[in-house]
Amino acid sequence: MDKIMRYPDRARTERAQLDAVLDAAPMGTLATVVDGLPWAVPMLYARDGDRILLHGSTGAGALRQVAAGAPAALCVAMLDGIVVADTLFDSSANYRSAVVRGNLVTLGEDESADALNALSDVLIPGRSTEVRGHRRKELAATLALALPITPGQWTVKVRDAPPGEPAETSSAWAGVVPVRSIAGAPVPAPWVASGTPVPASVSRLTRTT
């Protein structure tokens, strides 16, 4: 479960390399099996030391099954570039990906508030200090979970290279087209009063991307 079988040269085995991939991609896909059928859903997450924090509605039946101890896997992936080779067969992509497997732990109400703050601050650093705290009703409606990161239960794979040299003479262009995500200018909600300043947490998003 912790070995990359295809293209093992792209495997990364240091825990710091796993953390780097997890910290760079705030959205992943949580997967498990429900009633003998595959179940997968994209979710925001946040790495908190040796665990991954996730959350969802307490009304989500499949999520409750995962919370009850069903084994699960979180997969994250980022496209970093289109690799254009001299042939379609040899064209590829540069990417970073990680899979973490295990059993999720349900967090109690007190810990849930901190976990939800951490999730928010990964997506919008500092936002939790700019708005009111969680209300008890909101916490009761939210299922906060933690997926422990344990040895032997994760893999990381990275491709970061140009296309290989062609096996035969070719006049075709070849190279890499980088792909990046960039935050645009903030757009206020329709109900926000004209002239309301953009908060520091939101302004920082546009300065750091």
FENHUFEN-V347125 format. One record per backbone hydrogen bond with DSSP energy under -0.5 kcal/mol. NH is the residue of the N-H (numbers start at 1). CO is the residue of the C=O. Records with the same first field share a line. If there is no record, write none. Layout:
BEGIN
NH = CO  CO
END
This chain:
BEGIN
5 = 3
7 = 5
10 = 7
11 = 8
12 = 156
17 = 14
18 = 14
19 = 15
20 = 16
21 = 17
22 = 18
23 = 19
24 = 20  21
25 = 21  22
26 = 24
28 = 43
29 = 75
30 = 41
31 = 73
32 = 39
34 = 37
37 = 34
39 = 32
41 = 30
43 = 28
45 = 26
46 = 53
48 = 51
51 = 48
52 = 147
53 = 46
54 = 145
56 = 143
58 = 141
60 = 57
61 = 59
64 = 60
65 = 61
66 = 62
67 = 63
68 = 64
69 = 66
70 = 65
72 = 102
73 = 31
74 = 100
75 = 29  73
76 = 98
78 = 96
80 = 78  94
81 = 94
82 = 177
83 = 81  92
84 = 82  175
85 = 83
91 = 87  88
92 = 83
94 = 81
95 = 159
96 = 78
97 = 157
98 = 76
99 = 155
100 = 74
101 = 153
102 = 72
105 = 146
107 = 144
112 = 108
113 = 109
114 = 110
115 = 111
116 = 112
117 = 113
118 = 114
119 = 115
120 = 116
121 = 117
122 = 118
123 = 119
124 = 120
127 = 124
129 = 126
130 = 127
131 = 127
139 = 135
140 = 136
141 = 137
142 = 139
143 = 56
144 = 142
145 = 54
146 = 105
147 = 52
148 = 103  146
149 = 50
150 = 148
153 = 150
155 = 99
156 = 12
157 = 97
158 = 10
159 = 95
175 = 84
177 = 82
178 = 176
179 = 80
188 = 186
192 = 189
196 = 193
203 = 199
204 = 200
205 = 201  202
206 = 202  203
207 = 203
208 = 204
END
